[in-house]
Amino acid sequence: MIILYKGLHDLNEDEKHLFEQLTTQTCERFESKWSKVLKPEVEISVHIKKHSSEGKRIKYSVHAHLPLPKANLSVHNDDWDIHILFRELFQKLNNEAEKYFKEYHARK
């Protein structure tokens, strides 16, 4: 799976490293779960936004887009904790993939 990053310029070096690490881990788990139906050259676009905050906490939002034959999986999540954000994003991506592959294989 090829990961295309967007929005990294808004992050500091520590945040970039953490974001890339979590994205890679999440995509590897997703790819291993769906390896029988995903092509290795599939590209996923991951866009992170860092929202300005008045206080000490920073809110992040991530949008992931995975183009597939006859459909595009697109999920979004936001949270104050980047670890929780990716765990929930991964769950949403899995749910969308399950719906897609269930419908896609039902049509065949």
N, C-alpha and C positions, 0 to 999 in steps of 0.2 A: 504494500500500500504506500502510495506516495502522498506525503503530507505537504500541503501548501499553506504557509502561514501568512496571516494578515494582521496588522495592528501591533506588531512587535515594537515599533518605534515609540509607542506610548509607554512602554515598560522600562524599568531600570534593569540593570544586569542580573540581579538576583531573581527578579520576577520573570525575566526572559528565560533564564535557566529552568526555573520551576515550571513555567508554562510549557516549554518544549519537552521537559521530562514527563510531565503528566499527560501531555498530548500523545507522546510516543507510547507510553504505557497503555493508555486508553485505546489507541488505534491497534496496538499489538493484540490486546485482548479481544477487541472486536474482530480483527482479521482472523485470529485463531478460531474463534467461534464460528465464523462464516466462511472459512477457507474453502469449503467444498463448492460454494456457489459464487464467490468473489474471484475476479481475475487479479493476479498479482500487480498489474499495472494500473489498477483503479486509483484515482486521485480523490483525496478528501481535502476540502478547503476549510480551514479553521480560522475564524476571525475573533480576536479578543478585543474588548474595549475596557478601558479603565475609566470609571466614572469619578469625576471629582467629588470630593466630599468636604463638608464643612468641618467635621470632627476628625478624629484620629483614624477612623476605619475607612477602608477603600472598598468600593463595590466593583465587582468585575462582571462582565457579561461575555458569553462565548456563543458564537453561532457556527455550527458545523453543517457543511453541505456536501453530500455524497451523490454524484450523478450516476445513475444506473440505467440499464436499458428500460425504456418505456416509463421511467419514473425518476424522480429526484428526491432523495431523503434529505430533509432539512430539519434540524433541531436547534433549539435555543434554550439557554439557561442563564440565570444570573444569581449571584450570591455574594456575601461578604467574605466567605471562606473559599479559597480557590480549590481546596481538596474536595469539599462537599460539592462545589459547582461541577467538577469533572465526574464525580461519582454519579450524580444525577443526570448529567449530560450523557454519559455512557449508557445509563439505564434507558433514557429516552431514545437514544440511537438504536439500541437493541429492540425496543418495542416497535419502532418504525420499521426496522429490518424484518422483524417477524411478520408484521402485517403485509409488507411488500412481498416477501417470498412466499407467504401463504397464498396471497391473491395471484401472484405471478405463476406459481406452479399449478394453481387450480385452473388457470386458463389454458394450460398446455394440454 
